Amino acid sequence: GLPTAGSFALAFIALNSLLLLPGRSGQREALRALHRHLAPGGVAVVDVWQPTADDLARYDGRLLLDGVRVDPESGRLVTKTSSAVHDASSQIVTLTTIYEEAAQGAATVRWVRTDRLRLLSADELVGMAEDAGLVVEELAGGYDLEPLAPGCDRAVLVARRGVS
């Protein structure tokens, strides 16, 4: 836990951060910590990416060009290329992103970032929240809190800590 963190009227785990935690146990513990640090009646919000079957089918290790842009400060070109691999048995997507930066025709500086995302279904997210002691008020399909439906690319959970 976070003994000196205090308690809050609003707490959130945003932008797929929950997916970066290793395994179900880490994800469950994050929701328990969220519950512990909410004041009675406090609101918790968690959003997680919901990839489609087509997304997952493309995650076979192929390299994709995500784009080229000009860095506004340096004027150098920044190229972003990525690869993703989905392991259905563990629900882990390994994302590798390669960034290359250089002035046109100059030597390139390259850096590589690798992230492992442990996917959660919307139903699994609700179950973890309820197991943590949260009362789920809404499960939406996006930040405008539209209803969750097939094809939504994220699940947004809004829950509350009980007042007792």
N, C-alpha and C positions, 0 to 999 in steps of 0.2 A: 504494500500500500504506500500511500503518500501521506504520512502522518501530519505534516505541516501544511498540506495543501488547502485545508479549510473546506467549506461547503458553499455551493453556488446555486442560484436560481435557474441557471442555464448552463449546460455542459454539452459538448459535442465532440464527436470523432468524425472528422470531415475528409472529403476528397480521397476516399479509398484507403485512408491510413490504417483502418482495421485489417485490411487485406495484407498489409506488410508484416503483420505479426506472424511468427512461426507457429503454424498449426492451430488446431481448435482450442487447445488449452490456453494459449496466449490470447486468442481472441475472446474466449470466455472471461479470462481474468481482466481484460481491458473493460468489458462491460460491467463486471463486478466493481471495478475501481470507479467507473463512471457513476454507478448507483451509490457507492459509499460517499462520494463527494458532492452529491446533490442534496440540497436542503429539502426538507419535507415539502412535497408539492412541486419540487423543481422539475424542469423539463430537460429531457435528454434527446439529442438528435444525432443519428448515425446515418451516413450514406455510404453505399457500396455499389460498385460497378456490377452490372448484370450482363455479361457478354452473351451474344446470341450464338446459336449453333453454327452459323456461318463464320462468326469471329473465331470460334474455337477450331473449326475445320482449317482455317488459314494458319493457325499457330503450329506450323510443322517445321519451323527452323529457317524458312526462307528469309532472305534479306530483302527489306523493302525500303525504298527511298521515301522518307517522311517529308522532306522538303529542303530547300536551300533558301537562306535569307541573308540579308546584309546586316551585320551588326551596326546599329546606328552610331555607336561611340567610336569604333575603330575603323569602320568601313570595310572590314574583312568579310569574306563569305563564310557562313557557317552552314555546314551540311549535316543533316541528321538522318541516319540510317538505323533501322531497327530490325530485330528478329525476335520472335516469340515462339515458345514451345509449350504446349499444354500436355500435362500428365493427367489423364482422366482418373487414374487410380488414386491420386492424392489430391486432386483438384488444385494443383499448383501450376501457375503459368510463370515461366521464367522469361523475363523480358531483358534483352540485351540491347542497349542503345549506344551507337557509335557517333560521336560528334567529331567533325573535322573543321578546322578553322584556318584560313589563310587568305592573304591578298591574292588576287588572280595571278596564277603562274608562280607563286612563291612556295617555299617549303611549308608543308602542312603540319599543324599541331593536332594530335588526335587524343581523345580521351574516351574511355569506355565506362559505361555504368550498367550494372546488372541488378535487377530487382526480382525478387520472388514474391508472387502474390498468391495467397491461399484463398481461392474463391469461396464465396458463401452464397447459397441461394437465399431468396427473400424469406422463405419459410424457416430456414436455419437461423437467420438473423433474428427473427421474431422469437424463436425458441430460446436462443441464448439470452436475449433481453429479458424474457419472462423468467428464465432460470436465475438471472442476476437479481430478480426482485422488482424489475420495472413493470409498470402497467402500460401496455402498448395502446396508444390512442389512435395512431394512424400509420399505415404503411402505404407510401405513395410511390409513383413511378418517376418522379423528377422533382426539381427544386420548386416548381410552382404548385406542388402537392396534388398534381393530377392523379387519378386513380392508377394503381399499378395494374398493368395489362401486358399481355404478350408483346414483345418487341421493345418494351421500355429498357433503356440502357443503364438504369440504376434503380436501386431501391432506397427510399428515404424513410427511415423509421423515426417516428415521433412518439416518445414515451414519457411517463411521469413517475416520479418517486411518490409512493403513498404518503399520506399525511400522518399516519399513525406510527 
